Amino acid sequence: MIADFLSRLLAPEPAPMPDLDARLALTALLVRIAKSDGEYSVEEIARIDRITAERYGLSVVDAAKLRADAEAIEHEAPDTVRFTRAIKEAVPYEDRLGVIEALWQVVLADGVRDSDEDSLLRMIAPMLGVTDQESALARQRVEADKS
């Protein structure tokens, strides 16, 4: 399953992703940002599950299953540059803006804005075709929602 998914995602000209593949890829990116500081906290895991449940209308159990599958994908996925560029090619722009906001939710889930997570997000945003300004506005929305 993982090898087939990654080969489709990393094809020279990836086709638009079926819904399940897009869910897996985007959730794997959330997992990657959460792990980027060397800690994969309970708060980050819970935030990923909440994001996927809300975004895709999943039950708690189905969101946890999606995250578990995404963890396996993330572990096998190539470097972040290739992985993120492949997502950009396969996911509509409007959905990518939502992904940036979700990434900020995960980065800020544990209450710490870690420099490793922050750096990775600053690298990912432009690779998804999202400007620094749009990413900063997404972060501000997330911070405002937490207050």
VMD Tcl script that draws the C-alpha trace (Angstrom):
set ca {
  {0.00 0.00 0.00}
  {2.68 2.51 1.01}
  {4.93 1.84 -1.98}
  {2.01 2.10 -4.40}
  {0.81 5.33 -2.81}
  {4.27 6.92 -2.90}
  {4.87 5.86 -6.52}
  {1.59 7.53 -7.56}
  {2.38 10.63 -5.50}
  {5.92 10.96 -6.87}
  {5.14 10.16 -10.51}
  {6.69 12.67 -12.94}
  {3.24 14.13 -13.62}
  {0.97 13.11 -10.73}
  {-2.71 12.95 -11.52}
  {-5.16 14.66 -9.19}
  {-5.35 12.53 -6.09}
  {-8.37 10.49 -5.16}
  {-9.86 11.75 -1.90}
  {-8.31 9.04 0.28}
  {-4.83 9.58 -1.17}
  {-5.09 13.34 -0.62}
  {-6.17 12.73 2.97}
  {-3.19 10.43 3.54}
  {-0.69 12.82 1.97}
  {-1.91 15.86 3.86}
  {-2.12 13.98 7.15}
  {1.40 12.64 6.59}
  {2.57 16.23 6.21}
  {0.93 17.08 9.55}
  {2.76 14.14 11.12}
  {6.06 15.26 9.56}
  {5.77 18.79 11.01}
  {4.85 17.38 14.43}
  {7.92 15.12 14.44}
  {10.32 17.76 13.10}
  {11.42 18.92 16.55}
  {12.27 15.38 17.67}
  {9.20 15.17 19.91}
  {5.86 13.75 18.85}
  {3.70 14.82 21.74}
  {0.30 13.63 22.85}
  {-1.01 17.16 22.22}
  {0.25 17.08 18.63}
  {-1.26 13.63 18.02}
  {-4.59 14.77 19.47}
  {-4.50 17.91 17.32}
  {-3.83 15.88 14.16}
  {-6.74 13.57 15.00}
  {-9.02 16.56 15.65}
  {-7.99 18.30 12.42}
  {-8.59 15.20 10.31}
  {-11.88 14.40 12.05}
  {-13.19 17.93 11.47}
  {-11.74 18.36 7.98}
  {-12.95 15.04 6.63}
  {-16.00 14.37 8.82}
  {-14.43 11.31 10.45}
  {-15.21 9.59 13.72}
  {-12.54 9.63 16.42}
  {-11.61 6.04 15.56}
  {-11.41 6.71 11.81}
  {-9.30 9.83 12.39}
  {-6.87 7.79 14.51}
  {-6.71 5.12 11.78}
  {-5.99 7.76 9.15}
  {-3.22 9.19 11.33}
  {-1.70 5.73 11.86}
  {-1.65 5.15 8.10}
  {-0.19 8.63 7.59}
  {2.54 7.90 10.15}
  {3.60 4.91 8.05}
  {3.52 7.02 4.86}
  {5.50 9.82 6.51}
  {8.14 7.36 7.69}
  {8.65 6.00 4.15}
  {8.18 9.27 2.26}
  {11.15 10.89 0.58}
  {12.60 14.19 1.64}
  {10.15 16.95 2.49}
  {10.93 18.92 -0.67}
  {9.86 16.15 -3.07}
  {6.95 15.09 -0.88}
  {5.58 18.64 -0.57}
  {6.05 19.44 -4.25}
  {4.13 16.29 -5.15}
  {1.29 17.40 -2.87}
  {1.31 20.84 -4.51}
  {0.88 19.28 -7.94}
  {-2.00 17.09 -6.81}
  {-3.95 19.32 -4.39}
  {-5.95 22.44 -5.34}
  {-4.60 25.80 -4.11}
  {-7.57 26.50 -1.81}
  {-6.98 23.22 0.01}
  {-3.28 24.03 0.38}
  {-4.14 27.23 2.28}
  {-6.15 25.10 4.70}
  {-3.18 22.76 5.03}
  {-0.94 25.64 6.11}
  {-3.43 26.61 8.78}
  {-3.63 22.99 9.94}
  {0.18 22.80 10.04}
  {0.24 25.88 12.29}
  {-2.35 24.23 14.54}
  {-0.04 21.25 14.96}
  {3.07 23.42 15.47}
  {1.31 25.38 18.22}
  {-0.57 22.40 19.76}
  {1.95 21.81 22.53}
  {2.14 25.50 23.41}
  {5.72 25.81 22.14}
  {6.70 27.43 18.85}
  {9.78 25.30 18.28}
  {12.38 26.67 15.88}
  {12.70 23.34 14.00}
  {8.95 23.17 13.38}
  {8.87 26.87 12.51}
  {11.72 26.46 10.00}
  {10.10 23.45 8.36}
  {6.82 25.29 8.00}
  {8.60 28.30 6.48}
  {10.14 25.91 3.96}
  {6.89 24.03 3.22}
  {4.62 27.05 2.65}
  {6.30 28.33 -0.53}
  {6.67 24.78 -1.84}
  {2.88 24.53 -1.57}
  {2.54 27.83 -3.42}
  {1.57 29.77 -0.29}
  {3.29 33.08 0.43}
  {5.02 33.96 3.68}
  {2.32 36.58 4.26}
  {-0.49 34.04 3.80}
  {1.30 31.66 6.16}
  {1.73 34.42 8.76}
  {-1.98 35.27 8.52}
  {-2.83 31.59 8.97}
  {-0.62 31.47 12.08}
  {-2.31 34.59 13.45}
  {-5.76 33.03 12.92}
  {-4.65 29.90 14.78}
  {-3.17 31.94 17.63}
  {-6.36 34.03 17.86}
  {-8.50 30.87 18.02}
  {-6.41 29.58 20.94}
  {-7.09 32.69 23.05}
}
mol new
graphics top color blue
foreach p $ca { graphics top sphere $p radius 0.5 }
foreach p [lrange $ca 0 end-1] q [lrange $ca 1 end] { graphics top cylinder $p $q radius 0.2 }
display resetview
